[in-house]
Amino acid sequence: MAYLKNKLIPAVAGMILIATTACNKIINTPDVTNPNGAELSTVLTNASRAQLQQLATGTFSVMRTGYNTNPGNGTSSYESYCKVAGTLGREVYVINSSETRWVNELAGLNGVLDPGAFYNGYYFSFNSARQTAAIFQQSALNTSVINSQEKSGILGFTNTIIAFEMLHILNMQGKNGIRVDLKDYLNPGPFVSYDSGLAVIKGLLDTASTQLQAAGSAFMFTCPPGFSGFDQPSTFLQFNRAIAARVALYQRDWQGALSALEASYFNIDGPLSNGPVFNWGVAPDLLNPLYQPLNNAISVVANNAFVAEAEPGDARLNKVAQRSSALNLVGISGNYDVNLYPTNLTPVSIIRNEELILIYAECMIQLGQYSNAMQALNIIRTKAGHLGNYAGQQTKDALIDELLKQRRYSLFYEGHRWVDMRRYGRLSQLPIDQPGQTIFDAMQRPLAELNWGK
């Protein structure tokens, strides 16, 4: 696990990775006892129950506030993740005349990615959430104010969050892999391959599963409203297993994915929207940073192919809205604004039943159970798309085509399309919207990451 030992103000503890990776040398300063606020050491050992609740709240908070950033830049966590992955996967373009690197670099016009560019911001925000969960975990291990079941609950919760944040980073890094050993942040472990990273993430999720099963009937901390229904060890375990199903899918472990689905909230006949979400609110709370007003001069626009290649009448086209006039930048034209979140209070889904049904369909195709696969695909087509049943060929290749199409429209602008096309070796099938564009298969390691530990 990633344990931090130096004293830091808790409000910035989650940013330790940025601070340590930004410099080649670390200056060891003398210990200062509480000059302006609480020190991290006050919770790393003998934390009170109130402090543990604060750490839980902080973990949820850094997961959610990582979505927040300045309009048009997308330099934090999930917003940046969706914008960067969406551009790489040719789902969207970020049209911002004051920041053309969204198109010139990410869309491959320059042919190379800049490891020092702002669009690597997702990397550090996800790592902040990973580190914050690790702090919570170490605090639970080093206190006597909780019983063994409560401790197991915290360990299961934090290992799940650490694995989830690692998975986002690994998806972006692809073949470049990630570091999995951060026990000593001054001497971080080596990079491991994509497959090895998935194996480590799976191991964390499986360990967390065992811990959650030993956690009794309730957490000792309170979860936010967006996790209502997933706020006890037994129900949070279902969230853990949903993530595990996604990981198994990436590993091409079809039976493993099905086993994880069985222990999750997967319900082939259930509401597609079921699953935990991030909620938003008016001040002093935060508004949904992925919301954007329509027809702005700075906008995330859908690739025109998203509309042009949809089946007539697909209800999922309500995720975009036609602009009053097209938005243009360096040869890229966008006729449709992304409208996935129609208000600034619209919740953001973390992982929902709609994706789990698609995971089930993919497993059925790969295992040759085509009738079960078509049943699942038809549920997506009819419930999400308001379309008729699938009427194509009942072959593996044809059904994979259909699966990828349904994932494209059901999971639009949620960070999946680029990963899906990459894992099926189909990046060359993504649109080339300008001569000379490059389709990248991985993000470069950020410059600060490369310098870390030197």
Secondary structure, 3 states (H helix, E strand, C coil): CCCCCCCCCHHHHCCHHHHHHCCCCCCCCCCCCCCCCCCCHHHHCCCCHHHHHHHHHHHHHHHHHCCCCCCCCCCCHHHHHHHHHHHHCCCEEEECCCCCHHHHCCCCCCCCCCCCCHHHHHHHHHHHHHHHHHHHHHHHHCCCCCCHHHHHHHHHHHHHHHHHHHHHHHHHHHHHCEECCCCCCCCCCCEECHHHHHHHHHHHHHHHHHHHHCCCCCCCCCCCHHHCCCCCHHHHHHHHHHHHHHHHHHCCCHHHHHHHHHCCCCCCCCCCCCCCEECCCCCCCCCCCCCCCCCCCCEEEECHHHHHCCCCCCHHHHHEEEEEEEEEECCEEEEEEECCCCCCCCCEECCCHHHHHHHHHHHHHHCCCHHHHHHHHHHHHHHHCCCCCCCCCCCHHHHHHHHHHHHHHHCCCCCCHHHHHHHCCCHHHCCCCCCCCCCCCCCCCCHHHHHCCC
